[in-house]
Amino acid sequence: MASQIEVKAVNKVFKTPGDDVIALRDINLNIESGEFVCLLGPSGCGKSTLLNAVAGFSLPSSGAITVEGKTIKEPGPDRGMVFQEYALFPWMTVAQNIAFGLKVKILGGRD
C-alpha cells in the first residue's frame, strides 16, 4: 500500500543576492494513514519549510511530495494548515471566521 503522504528526496533552496540558503536537503518521509507525526527541531531547521511544501504553499526546489499518490503542485482542500500566527479577520465573529473558507469554496467569494 502506498503512503498517504510521501516526501521523496526533497530539497528546498532559497535564492538570495548573496549565498543561497539550503533549507531542506534530501528529505525522505512516509506517513501512513492513521499515523500521528510530530516534527521537532531547533528554530531554523526546516520544519515550517517542509510543512509549507506539503501544504503546497512553497514547492520544493527538487524532489517530490505526494498525498494519496497525487503530486502536490498547489494548495488544495485535501490538506489543512494551522498557522503559527493567528490569521483571523478581527471584524468577524468566531463563527464567521470558521465559515469563511467554506463560503469562499461554495460561493466563490460572492455574498
Rosetta silent file (secondary structure, phi, psi, omega in degrees, C-alpha in Angstrom):
SEQUENCE: MASQIEVKAVNKVFKTPGDDVIALRDINLNIESGEFVCLLGPSGCGKSTLLNAVAGFSLPSSGAITVEGKTIKEPGPDRGMVFQEYALFPWMTVAQNIAFGLKVKILGGRD
SCORE:     score description
SCORE:     0.000 S_00000001
   1 L     0.000  136.895 -179.967    0.000    0.000    0.000 S_00000001
   2 L   -73.285  149.781  176.334    1.280    3.486   -0.894 S_00000001
   3 L   -64.348  148.471  174.894    1.952    6.019    1.837 S_00000001
   4 L   -68.316  -41.941  174.862   -0.733    8.618    2.398 S_00000001
   5 E  -126.829  124.628  177.976    1.976   11.292    2.448 S_00000001
   6 E  -126.923  126.753  176.056    5.314   10.640    0.803 S_00000001
   7 E  -112.980  117.320 -172.271    8.217   13.070    0.771 S_00000001
   8 E  -125.798  114.171  175.952   10.900   11.799   -1.575 S_00000001
   9 E    51.404   44.403 -175.857   14.374   13.340   -1.952 S_00000001
  10 E   -82.873  132.704  174.112   13.017   16.837   -1.265 S_00000001
  11 E  -127.843  145.192  174.650   15.327   19.820   -1.378 S_00000001
  12 E  -137.048  121.553  178.802   14.429   23.474   -0.916 S_00000001
  13 E  -120.678  127.754  175.547   16.844   26.261   -1.748 S_00000001
  14 E   -97.824  122.876  179.646   16.000   29.910   -1.220 S_00000001
  15 L   -79.137  132.346  177.084   17.818   32.168   -3.663 S_00000001
  16 L  -130.989  162.339  178.411   19.326   35.290   -2.111 S_00000001
  17 L   -58.958  -30.310  177.836   21.513   38.080   -3.519 S_00000001
  18 L   -92.399 -122.413  177.852   24.422   36.585   -1.565 S_00000001
  19 L   -80.218  148.170  173.899   24.707   32.875   -0.899 S_00000001
  20 L   -71.330  148.058  179.353   21.758   30.553   -1.499 S_00000001
  21 E  -105.236  118.918  177.774   20.113   29.210    1.658 S_00000001
  22 E   -89.100  108.991 -177.346   19.590   25.443    1.748 S_00000001
  23 E   -91.621  -35.617  178.014   16.504   24.951    3.915 S_00000001
  24 E  -133.515  136.948  178.891   15.860   21.261    3.159 S_00000001
  25 E  -134.661  115.503  174.729   18.347   18.686    1.904 S_00000001
  26 E    49.804   55.678  179.394   17.380   15.196    0.742 S_00000001
  27 E   -87.194  128.621  177.465   14.332   14.807    2.996 S_00000001
  28 E  -128.475  131.132 -176.293   12.557   11.442    2.815 S_00000001
  29 E  -156.622  136.163  173.777    9.439   10.676    4.825 S_00000001
  30 E  -125.194  125.797  178.090    6.496    8.286    4.579 S_00000001
  31 E  -120.263  119.760 -178.960    3.391    8.835    6.680 S_00000001
  32 L   -86.979  158.983  176.975    0.736    6.133    6.598 S_00000001
  33 L   -56.571  131.744  178.321   -2.971    6.666    7.135 S_00000001
  34 L    88.959   -9.896  177.964   -3.744    6.921   10.849 S_00000001
  35 L   -75.890  148.111  174.347   -0.174    7.723   11.893 S_00000001
  36 L  -111.400  122.210 -176.179    0.475   10.692   14.165 S_00000001
  37 L  -123.678  140.344  178.336    3.698   12.511   13.323 S_00000001
  38 L  -126.653  130.042  175.522    5.416   15.375   15.109 S_00000001
  39 L   -96.608  122.434 -179.924    8.265   17.436   13.651 S_00000001
  40 L  -122.965  145.398  175.723   10.718   18.585   16.302 S_00000001
  41 L   166.773  168.177 -178.414   13.867   20.614   15.963 S_00000001
  42 L   -70.705  163.261  176.613   15.529   23.925   16.681 S_00000001
  43 L   -56.133  133.913  177.485   14.490   27.184   15.114 S_00000001
  44 L    87.471    7.081 -176.600   15.644   27.409   11.501 S_00000001
  45 L   -88.692   -6.954  175.544   16.000   23.671   10.876 S_00000001
  46 L   111.240    5.411 -179.024   13.301   23.495    8.153 S_00000001
  47 H   -59.040  -52.714 -179.127   10.156   22.317    9.971 S_00000001
  48 H   -66.407  -35.574  178.209    7.942   25.118    8.655 S_00000001
  49 H   -62.099  -43.365  178.676    9.535   24.914    5.209 S_00000001
  50 H   -65.680  -43.969  179.272    8.635   21.213    4.991 S_00000001
  51 H   -63.297  -39.792  176.957    5.073   21.825    6.225 S_00000001
  52 H   -63.945  -34.356  177.732    4.625   24.661    3.709 S_00000001
  53 H   -69.580  -43.680  178.299    5.793   22.306    0.951 S_00000001
  54 H   -64.024  -36.935  178.572    3.353   19.558    1.997 S_00000001
  55 H   -71.643  -20.414 -179.251    0.570   22.168    2.130 S_00000001
  56 L    92.224    9.190 -179.851    1.524   23.330   -1.379 S_00000001
  57 L   -78.769  -34.227 -178.601    2.337   26.909   -0.379 S_00000001
  58 L  -141.713  103.436 -173.592    6.037   26.710   -1.258 S_00000001
  59 L   -73.584  153.579  179.417    7.032   23.853   -3.554 S_00000001
  60 L   -65.338  154.690  174.696   10.352   22.037   -3.247 S_00000001
  61 L   -70.905  -33.670  175.283   13.278   23.026   -5.456 S_00000001
  62 E  -155.173  165.650 -175.448   13.668   19.329   -6.292 S_00000001
  63 E    91.845 -173.626 -176.360   12.197   16.016   -5.229 S_00000001
  64 E  -143.563  147.216  173.267    8.511   15.189   -4.910 S_00000001
  65 E  -125.863  126.855  178.501    5.727   15.272   -2.344 S_00000001
  66 E  -124.787  147.624  172.877    2.638   13.153   -2.885 S_00000001
  67 E  -124.016  120.170 -176.683   -0.605   12.779   -0.956 S_00000001
  68 L    50.774   40.296  176.222   -2.507    9.581   -1.701 S_00000001
  69 L    83.327   -4.476 -179.590   -0.346    9.159   -4.811 S_00000001
  70 E  -101.466  128.217 -179.337   -1.046   12.638   -6.227 S_00000001
  71 E   -67.981  133.233  178.214    1.876   15.038   -6.625 S_00000001
  72 L   -75.723  122.567  178.135    1.490   18.283   -4.684 S_00000001
  73 L  -123.738  -14.942 -177.986    1.575   21.234   -7.096 S_00000001
  74 L  -166.986  168.677  174.681   -0.500   23.785   -5.179 S_00000001
  75 L   -61.032  151.343  179.828   -2.617   24.161   -2.030 S_00000001
  76 L  -152.715  163.254 -177.361   -5.730   22.002   -2.032 S_00000001
  77 L   -71.547   -7.899  179.097   -8.777   21.110    0.045 S_00000001
  78 L   -82.596   -3.851 -179.839   -7.324   17.658    0.791 S_00000001
  79 L  -134.572  142.516  177.459   -4.790   19.264    3.169 S_00000001
  80 L  -120.512  159.900 -178.651   -5.206   21.701    6.029 S_00000001
  81 L  -141.509  132.242  172.639   -2.777   24.002    7.757 S_00000001
  82 L  -108.128  119.729 -174.727   -2.887   25.683   11.144 S_00000001
  83 L   -82.890  152.422  179.076   -0.584   28.700   11.121 S_00000001
  84 L   -66.227  -39.019  177.124    1.685   29.695   13.990 S_00000001
  85 L   -96.195  142.877  179.414    0.394   33.245   13.881 S_00000001
  86 L   -65.927  146.984 -178.988   -3.319   33.795   14.048 S_00000001
  87 L  -133.562   51.383 -179.523   -4.906   34.745   10.760 S_00000001
  88 L   -94.224  154.277  171.948   -8.385   35.771   11.798 S_00000001
  89 L   -86.872  111.083 -172.680  -10.431   38.613   10.411 S_00000001
  90 L   -65.071  -19.786 -179.946  -10.847   40.769   13.532 S_00000001
  91 L   -84.665   -5.907 -179.667  -14.105   42.317   12.275 S_00000001
  92 L  -102.841  154.918  173.894  -15.769   38.874   12.022 S_00000001
  93 L   -74.120  171.415  176.504  -17.166   36.724   14.795 S_00000001
  94 H   -58.098  -47.108 -179.628  -15.620   33.324   15.575 S_00000001
  95 H   -61.237  -41.018  179.137  -18.408   31.603   13.622 S_00000001
  96 H   -65.930  -38.651  176.734  -17.907   33.911   10.630 S_00000001
  97 H   -64.199  -42.230  179.696  -14.155   33.230   10.633 S_00000001
  98 H   -66.002  -39.740 -177.001  -14.770   29.466   10.728 S_00000001
  99 H   -77.540  -14.970 -173.310  -17.366   29.664    7.944 S_00000001
 100 H   -56.299  -47.875 -178.808  -15.230   31.888    5.720 S_00000001
 101 H   -60.257  -43.055  178.173  -13.326   29.076    3.977 S_00000001
 102 H   -66.415  -38.494  178.939  -16.490   27.158    3.170 S_00000001
 103 H   -61.589  -44.499  179.192  -18.190   30.306    1.939 S_00000001
 104 H   -63.086  -42.308 -179.900  -15.332   31.003   -0.455 S_00000001
 105 H   -65.381  -43.479 -175.469  -15.368   27.398   -1.699 S_00000001
 106 H   -78.963  -45.886 -174.217  -19.138   27.254   -2.196 S_00000001
 107 H   -99.104   -5.940 -178.030  -19.870   30.792   -3.365 S_00000001
 108 L    67.303   25.886  179.313  -16.515   31.670   -4.899 S_00000001
 109 L    90.219   -6.210  179.400  -16.301   34.729   -2.635 S_00000001
 110 L   -81.715  151.123  175.217  -19.707   36.126   -3.643 S_00000001
 111 L   -85.375    0.000    0.000  -22.238   37.092   -0.990 S_00000001
